[in-house]
Amino acid sequence: MAAESQTESGNCSAWAAKDPSGVLSPHSFNRRTVRHDDVSLRITHCGVCYADVIWTKNRHNDSVYPLVPGHEIAGVVTEVGSDVKGFKLGDHVAVGTYVNSCRDCDNCNSFLENHCSKFVFTFNGVDTDGTVTKGGYSSHIVVHERYCYKIPDGYPLEKAAPLVCAGITVYTPMMRHNMKQPGKSLGVVGLGGLGHMAVKFGKAFGLKVTVLSTSESKRDEAISLLGADNFVVSSDIRQMESLKNSLDFIVDTASGDHPFDPYLALLKVGGIMALVGFPGEIRVHPATLNL
């Protein structure tokens, strides 16, 4: 960082990608000064999301370099604006995937700012002042108080950070589709970052959790570390047959291309499958749903 600062200056130190190689190197830039409705926080932890890989490597062809990734941010409040009422110095807080929105549409007024047509990503987004946002792989961040969230006292910051992306991604459909029903059965497809969260929420909700993975090597992690009740290798036809019509819910977190009919066949009548991953396409035989 010291060597880099000889050629770059700014009030914020960061790790940035300078080109589509995605390689991160030290970088300095200026964060805005705290406005009357802003919160500034010293970043202590930032989770690693696959979005960081996508945009540092310009896979959507819209990356603006130098690019500072990171949108699973946790830290400590160091300064608040004059009109900020909900935060004080020393508070533990989190910032997630967006840092601005219009604040006046139906979605914003329903606490659904992430669906606002004018929402601004935490990194590689264009804010209302025309600046390109820079994320949590940095020493501090300044955000409007509306997009900053209090972390409960005593909750570890390193565990809180992933909740504002991976965590909320699986928690939202689980709550929306009433999966918080102790004794019901949940299948979790894939055991990556999202899958980990789905298993942990499922167990916290009192569900009987089955992990479905193409990799036998993840069995011990699923059962011993995360507490799943069952583990099934999804490429094993016999194991999959044994689960037919047995699950109340499925949260599919897999982003690699995979068939959907075999998983839908595991649901009971009226069961619910929520897709939170990004496979290349979704193909379902109509009979799987209609019958």
Sine and cosine of phi, psi and omega as CSV:
sin_phi,cos_phi,sin_psi,cos_psi,sin_omega,cos_omega
0.00,0.00,-0.66,0.75,-0.03,-1.00
-0.88,0.48,-0.69,0.72,0.00,-1.00
-0.90,0.45,-0.65,0.76,-0.02,-1.00
-0.91,0.42,-0.58,0.82,-0.08,-1.00
-0.91,0.41,-0.24,0.97,0.05,-1.00
-0.94,0.34,-0.42,0.91,-0.01,-1.00
-0.93,-0.36,-0.29,0.96,0.02,-1.00
-0.80,-0.60,0.55,-0.84,0.03,-1.00
-0.72,-0.70,0.38,-0.93,0.01,-1.00
0.31,-0.95,0.22,-0.98,-0.04,-1.00
-1.00,0.01,-0.01,1.00,-0.03,-1.00
-0.76,-0.66,0.78,-0.62,0.07,-1.00
-0.99,-0.10,0.59,-0.81,-0.11,-0.99
-0.44,-0.90,0.14,-0.99,0.21,-0.98
-0.93,-0.37,0.79,-0.61,-0.10,-0.99
-0.73,-0.68,0.52,-0.85,0.20,-0.98
-1.00,0.04,0.72,-0.70,-0.04,-1.00
-0.98,-0.21,-0.20,0.98,-0.04,-1.00
-0.30,-0.95,0.09,-1.00,-0.08,-1.00
-0.92,0.40,-0.01,1.00,0.12,-0.99
-0.90,0.43,-0.43,0.90,0.00,-1.00
0.99,0.17,0.00,1.00,0.00,-1.00
-0.93,0.36,0.75,-0.66,-0.01,-1.00
-1.00,-0.07,0.63,-0.78,0.05,-1.00
-0.60,-0.80,0.31,-0.95,-0.02,-1.00
-0.86,0.50,0.58,-0.81,-0.06,-1.00
-0.45,-0.89,0.59,-0.81,0.07,-1.00
-0.84,-0.54,0.59,-0.81,0.02,-1.00
-0.40,-0.91,0.12,-0.99,-0.01,-1.00
-0.98,-0.22,0.82,-0.57,0.23,-0.97
-0.99,0.15,0.43,-0.90,0.04,-1.00
-0.93,0.38,0.40,-0.92,0.09,-1.00
-0.95,0.32,0.43,-0.90,-0.07,-1.00
-0.94,0.35,0.83,-0.56,0.06,-1.00
-1.00,0.02,0.03,-1.00,-0.10,-0.99
-0.89,0.45,-0.41,0.91,-0.04,-1.00
-0.90,-0.44,0.35,0.94,-0.04,-1.00
-0.98,-0.18,0.35,-0.94,0.16,-0.99
-0.81,-0.59,0.72,-0.70,0.10,-1.00
-0.94,-0.35,0.72,-0.69,0.01,-1.00
-0.75,-0.66,0.60,-0.80,0.14,-0.99
-0.99,0.16,0.86,-0.52,-0.06,-1.00
-0.98,0.18,0.84,-0.54,0.06,-1.00
-0.98,-0.19,-0.50,0.87,-0.03,-1.00
-0.54,-0.84,0.53,-0.85,0.12,-0.99
-0.59,-0.81,0.85,-0.53,0.02,-1.00
-0.93,0.36,0.37,-0.93,0.04,-1.00
-0.98,-0.19,0.86,-0.50,-0.01,-1.00
-0.91,-0.41,0.47,-0.88,0.02,-1.00
-0.89,0.46,-0.39,0.92,0.08,-1.00
-0.86,0.51,-0.53,0.85,0.04,-1.00
-0.88,0.48,-0.64,0.77,0.03,-1.00
-0.93,0.38,-0.71,0.70,-0.05,-1.00
-0.83,0.55,-0.75,0.67,-0.11,-0.99
-1.00,0.09,-0.50,0.87,0.08,-1.00
-0.91,0.41,-0.48,0.88,0.00,-1.00
-0.99,-0.13,0.11,0.99,0.08,-1.00
0.85,0.53,0.64,0.77,-0.05,-1.00
-0.96,0.28,-0.26,0.97,0.09,-1.00
-0.97,-0.24,0.12,0.99,0.06,-1.00
0.85,0.53,0.53,0.85,0.04,-1.00
-0.70,-0.72,0.26,0.97,-0.05,-1.00
-0.96,0.28,0.66,-0.75,0.04,-1.00
-0.92,-0.39,0.87,-0.49,-0.06,-1.00
-0.98,-0.20,0.50,-0.86,-0.02,1.00
-0.94,0.35,0.65,-0.76,-0.10,-1.00
-0.91,-0.41,0.85,-0.53,0.04,-1.00
-0.98,-0.22,0.95,-0.31,-0.07,-1.00
-0.99,0.13,-0.06,-1.00,0.11,-0.99
0.94,-0.34,0.92,-0.40,0.07,-1.00
-0.67,-0.74,0.51,0.86,0.16,-0.99
-0.83,-0.56,0.98,0.22,-0.27,-0.96
-0.96,-0.28,0.72,-0.69,0.13,-0.99
-0.72,-0.70,0.57,-0.82,-0.01,-1.00
-0.10,-1.00,-0.29,-0.96,-0.12,-0.99
-0.83,-0.55,0.74,-0.67,-0.01,-1.00
-0.92,0.39,0.78,-0.62,0.02,-1.00
-0.91,-0.41,-0.30,0.95,0.00,-1.00
-0.34,-0.94,0.60,-0.80,0.07,-1.00
-0.76,-0.65,0.50,-0.87,0.05,-1.00
-0.95,0.31,0.24,-0.97,-0.10,-0.99
-0.90,0.44,-0.44,0.90,-0.03,-1.00
-0.98,-0.20,0.07,1.00,-0.03,-1.00
-0.98,0.21,0.81,-0.59,-0.04,-1.00
-0.93,-0.37,-0.40,0.91,-0.15,-0.99
-1.00,0.01,-0.12,0.99,-0.05,-1.00
-0.70,-0.72,0.44,-0.90,0.05,-1.00
-0.66,-0.76,0.25,-0.97,0.01,-1.00
-0.84,0.54,0.69,-0.72,0.01,-1.00
1.00,-0.03,-0.21,0.98,0.03,-1.00
-0.88,0.47,0.58,-0.81,0.13,-0.99
-1.00,0.00,0.81,-0.59,-0.12,-0.99
-0.66,-0.75,0.24,-0.97,0.03,-1.00
-0.74,-0.68,0.48,-0.88,0.12,-0.99
-0.77,-0.64,0.74,-0.67,-0.08,-1.00
-0.98,-0.22,-0.68,-0.73,-0.23,-0.97
-0.99,0.10,-0.13,0.99,0.00,-1.00
-0.62,-0.78,0.46,-0.89,-0.09,-1.00
-0.78,-0.62,0.09,1.00,0.05,-1.00
-0.25,-0.97,0.32,-0.95,0.08,-1.00
-0.28,-0.96,0.01,-1.00,-0.07,-1.00
-0.95,0.30,-0.42,0.91,0.04,-1.00
0.92,0.38,0.26,0.97,-0.06,-1.00
-0.61,-0.79,0.04,1.00,0.00,-1.00
-1.00,-0.02,0.07,-1.00,0.00,-1.00
-0.85,0.53,-0.66,0.75,-0.02,-1.00
-0.92,0.40,-0.72,0.70,0.01,-1.00
-0.88,0.47,-0.62,0.78,-0.02,-1.00
-0.97,0.23,-0.10,1.00,0.04,-1.00
-0.92,-0.38,0.32,0.95,-0.02,-1.00
0.87,0.49,0.55,0.84,0.06,-1.00
-0.87,-0.50,0.73,0.68,-0.07,-1.00
-0.85,0.53,-0.46,0.89,-0.01,-1.00
-0.93,0.36,-0.21,0.98,0.07,-1.00
-0.98,-0.21,0.05,1.00,0.06,-1.00
-0.90,0.43,0.67,-0.74,-0.02,-1.00
-0.93,0.37,-0.25,0.97,-0.03,-1.00
-0.91,-0.42,0.34,0.94,-0.01,-1.00
-0.93,0.37,0.44,-0.90,-0.10,-0.99
-0.88,-0.48,0.83,-0.55,0.04,-1.00
-0.89,0.47,0.49,-0.87,0.00,-1.00
-0.91,0.42,-0.50,0.86,0.12,-0.99
-0.68,-0.73,0.49,-0.87,-0.02,-1.00
0.86,0.51,0.45,0.89,0.13,-0.99
-0.95,-0.32,0.31,-0.95,0.05,-1.00
-0.97,-0.25,0.90,-0.43,-0.04,-1.00
-0.98,0.19,0.11,-0.99,-0.08,-1.00
-0.90,0.43,-0.37,0.93,0.03,-1.00
-1.00,0.00,0.10,1.00,0.04,-1.00
1.00,0.01,-0.11,0.99,0.00,-1.00
-0.98,0.17,0.47,-0.88,0.05,-1.00
-1.00,0.01,0.81,-0.59,-0.07,-1.00
-0.95,0.32,0.49,-0.87,0.01,-1.00
-0.78,-0.63,0.67,-0.74,-0.23,-0.97
-1.00,-0.02,-0.44,-0.90,-0.24,-0.97
-1.00,0.05,0.00,1.00,0.14,-0.99
-0.99,0.17,0.84,0.55,-0.14,-0.99
-0.45,-0.89,0.14,-0.99,-0.12,-0.99
-0.99,0.17,-0.51,0.86,0.06,-1.00
-0.39,-0.92,0.22,-0.98,0.02,-1.00
-0.56,-0.83,0.53,-0.85,0.03,-1.00
-0.88,-0.47,0.83,-0.56,-0.03,-1.00
-0.66,-0.75,0.41,-0.91,0.15,-0.99
-0.88,0.47,0.62,-0.78,-0.09,-1.00
-0.84,0.54,-0.42,0.91,-0.03,-1.00
-0.90,0.43,-0.43,0.91,-0.09,-1.00
-0.95,-0.32,0.40,0.92,0.03,-1.00
-0.86,-0.51,0.67,-0.74,-0.14,-0.99
-0.79,-0.62,0.71,-0.70,-0.04,-1.00
-0.95,0.30,0.73,-0.68,0.11,-0.99
-1.00,-0.09,0.76,-0.65,-0.03,-1.00
-0.83,0.56,0.59,-0.81,0.03,-1.00
-0.83,0.55,0.70,-0.71,0.05,-1.00
1.00,0.03,-0.19,0.98,0.00,-1.00
-0.99,0.13,0.78,-0.63,-0.07,-1.00
-0.88,0.48,0.76,-0.64,-0.03,-1.00
-0.87,0.49,-0.60,0.80,-0.03,-1.00
-0.92,0.38,-0.40,0.92,0.05,-1.00
-1.00,0.02,-0.41,0.91,-0.01,-1.00
-0.96,0.27,-0.60,0.80,-0.13,-0.99
-0.80,0.60,-0.77,0.63,-0.04,-1.00
-0.92,0.38,-0.23,0.97,-0.02,-1.00
-0.94,0.35,-0.41,0.91,-0.09,-1.00
-1.00,0.07,0.05,1.00,0.18,-0.98
-0.73,-0.69,-0.97,0.25,0.00,-1.00
-0.84,0.54,-0.67,0.74,-0.04,-1.00
-0.89,0.45,-0.80,0.60,-0.04,-1.00
-0.92,0.38,-0.45,0.89,0.00,-1.00
-0.88,0.47,-0.64,0.77,0.03,-1.00
-1.00,-0.02,-0.52,0.85,-0.03,-1.00
-0.90,0.43,-0.65,0.76,-0.06,-1.00
-0.85,0.52,-0.81,0.58,0.01,-1.00
-0.92,0.39,-0.50,0.86,0.02,-1.00
-0.91,0.42,-0.62,0.79,0.05,-1.00
-0.98,0.22,-0.67,0.74,-0.04,-1.00
-0.88,0.47,-0.57,0.82,-0.05,-1.00
-0.97,-0.25,0.38,0.92,0.18,-0.98
0.83,0.56,0.74,0.68,0.04,-1.00
-1.00,0.09,-0.05,1.00,0.00,-1.00
-0.99,0.11,0.93,0.38,-0.04,-1.00
-0.76,-0.65,0.99,-0.13,-0.03,-1.00
-0.78,0.63,0.69,-0.73,0.02,-1.00
1.00,-0.08,-0.32,0.95,0.06,-1.00
-0.97,0.25,0.19,-0.98,-0.08,-1.00
-0.93,-0.37,0.69,-0.72,-0.02,-1.00
-0.82,-0.57,0.74,-0.67,0.17,-0.99
-0.97,-0.24,0.71,-0.70,0.04,-1.00
-0.89,-0.46,0.90,-0.44,-0.01,-1.00
-1.00,-0.02,0.89,-0.45,-0.01,-1.00
1.00,-0.02,0.63,-0.78,-0.02,-1.00
-0.80,-0.60,0.77,0.63,0.15,-0.99
-1.00,-0.03,-0.52,-0.86,-0.02,-1.00
-0.88,0.48,-0.72,0.69,0.02,-1.00
-0.93,0.38,-0.66,0.75,-0.01,-1.00
-0.87,0.49,-0.67,0.74,0.07,-1.00
-0.81,0.59,-0.73,0.68,-0.04,-1.00
-0.91,0.42,-0.65,0.76,-0.01,-1.00
-0.89,0.46,-0.66,0.75,0.03,-1.00
-0.89,0.45,-0.71,0.70,-0.06,-1.00
-0.92,0.39,-0.66,0.75,0.08,-1.00
-0.91,0.42,-0.67,0.74,0.01,-1.00
-0.84,0.55,-0.71,0.70,0.02,-1.00
-0.92,0.40,-0.63,0.78,0.02,-1.00
-0.90,0.43,-0.50,0.87,0.03,-1.00
-0.99,0.12,-0.05,1.00,0.00,-1.00
0.99,0.13,0.36,0.93,-0.01,-1.00
-1.00,0.07,0.40,-0.92,0.17,-0.99
-1.00,0.03,0.92,-0.40,-0.20,-0.98
-0.96,-0.27,0.78,-0.62,0.12,-0.99
-0.90,-0.43,0.82,-0.58,0.07,-1.00
-1.00,-0.05,0.75,-0.66,0.05,-1.00
-0.91,-0.41,0.89,-0.46,-0.09,-1.00
-0.63,-0.77,0.46,-0.89,0.09,-1.00
-0.99,0.16,-0.17,0.99,-0.12,-0.99
-0.92,-0.39,0.93,-0.37,0.07,-1.00
-0.87,0.50,-0.43,0.90,-0.06,-1.00
-0.91,0.42,-0.26,0.96,-0.02,-1.00
-1.00,-0.04,0.02,1.00,-0.06,-1.00
-0.85,0.52,-0.76,0.65,-0.08,-1.00
-0.89,0.45,-0.65,0.76,0.02,-1.00
-0.89,0.47,-0.70,0.72,-0.04,-1.00
-0.90,0.44,-0.71,0.70,-0.10,-1.00
-0.99,0.12,-0.80,0.59,-0.15,-0.99
-0.98,0.19,-0.65,0.76,-0.07,-1.00
-1.00,0.06,-0.72,0.70,-0.10,-0.99
-0.99,-0.12,-0.23,0.97,0.09,-1.00
0.99,0.10,0.31,0.95,0.06,-1.00
-0.88,0.48,0.49,-0.87,-0.03,-1.00
-1.00,0.10,-0.41,0.91,-0.09,-1.00
-0.46,-0.89,0.45,-0.90,0.02,-1.00
-0.68,-0.73,0.77,-0.64,-0.03,-1.00
-0.78,-0.62,0.75,-0.67,0.12,-0.99
-0.99,0.14,0.92,-0.40,-0.18,-0.98
-0.93,0.37,-0.30,0.95,0.04,-1.00
-1.00,0.08,-0.08,1.00,0.01,-1.00
-1.00,-0.02,0.96,-0.28,-0.10,-1.00
-0.86,0.52,-0.64,0.77,-0.03,-1.00
-0.90,0.43,-0.69,0.72,0.02,-1.00
-0.90,0.45,-0.65,0.76,0.01,-1.00
-0.92,0.39,-0.63,0.77,0.03,-1.00
-0.86,0.51,-0.59,0.80,-0.04,-1.00
-0.93,0.38,-0.27,0.96,-0.03,-1.00
-0.98,-0.19,-0.04,1.00,-0.09,-1.00
-0.82,0.57,0.69,-0.73,0.07,-1.00
0.84,0.55,0.58,0.82,-0.08,-1.00
-0.87,-0.50,-0.23,0.97,-0.10,-0.99
-0.97,-0.23,0.66,-0.75,0.09,-1.00
-0.99,0.15,-0.57,0.82,-0.07,-1.00
-0.64,-0.77,0.48,-0.88,0.17,-0.99
-0.70,-0.71,0.74,-0.68,0.20,-0.98
-0.93,-0.36,0.92,-0.39,-0.04,-1.00
-1.00,-0.09,0.94,-0.34,-0.06,-1.00
-0.97,-0.24,0.02,1.00,-0.12,-0.99
-0.97,0.24,0.71,-0.70,0.04,-1.00
-0.97,-0.24,-0.24,0.97,0.12,-0.99
-0.95,0.30,0.46,-0.89,0.01,-1.00
-0.88,0.47,0.71,-0.70,-0.01,-1.00
-0.40,-0.92,0.41,-0.91,0.03,-1.00
-0.96,0.28,0.49,-0.87,-0.02,-1.00
-0.96,-0.26,-0.52,0.85,-0.04,-1.00
-0.84,0.54,-0.67,0.75,0.00,-1.00
-0.88,0.47,-0.55,0.84,0.01,-1.00
-0.97,0.23,-0.67,0.74,0.03,-1.00
-0.87,0.49,-0.50,0.86,0.01,-1.00
-0.92,0.39,-0.26,0.97,0.00,-1.00
-0.99,0.14,-0.25,0.97,-0.05,-1.00
-0.98,0.19,0.55,-0.84,0.18,-0.98
-0.94,0.33,0.23,-0.97,0.10,-0.99
-0.86,0.52,0.77,-0.64,-0.03,-1.00
0.99,0.15,0.10,0.99,0.02,-1.00
-0.93,0.36,0.25,-0.97,-0.09,-1.00
-0.83,-0.57,0.74,-0.67,0.11,-0.99
-0.87,-0.50,0.83,-0.56,0.02,-1.00
-0.94,-0.34,0.78,-0.63,0.01,-1.00
-0.98,-0.19,0.85,-0.53,0.03,-1.00
-0.85,-0.52,-0.07,1.00,0.05,-1.00
-1.00,0.02,-0.06,-1.00,-0.03,-1.00
-0.76,-0.65,0.92,0.38,0.10,-0.99
-0.92,0.38,0.26,-0.97,-0.03,-1.00
-0.88,0.47,-0.57,0.82,0.03,-1.00
-0.38,-0.92,0.29,-0.96,0.07,-1.00
-0.88,-0.47,0.87,-0.49,0.04,-1.00
-0.82,-0.57,0.84,-0.55,-0.01,-1.00
-0.73,-0.68,0.75,-0.67,0.09,-1.00
-0.94,0.33,0.74,-0.67,-0.05,-1.00
-0.80,0.60,-0.57,0.82,-0.03,-1.00
-0.90,0.44,-0.49,0.87,0.03,-1.00
-0.86,0.52,-0.58,0.82,0.01,-1.00
-1.00,-0.06,-0.74,0.68,-0.15,-0.99
-0.92,0.40,-0.63,0.78,-0.09,-1.00
-0.98,0.17,0.00,0.00,0.00,0.00
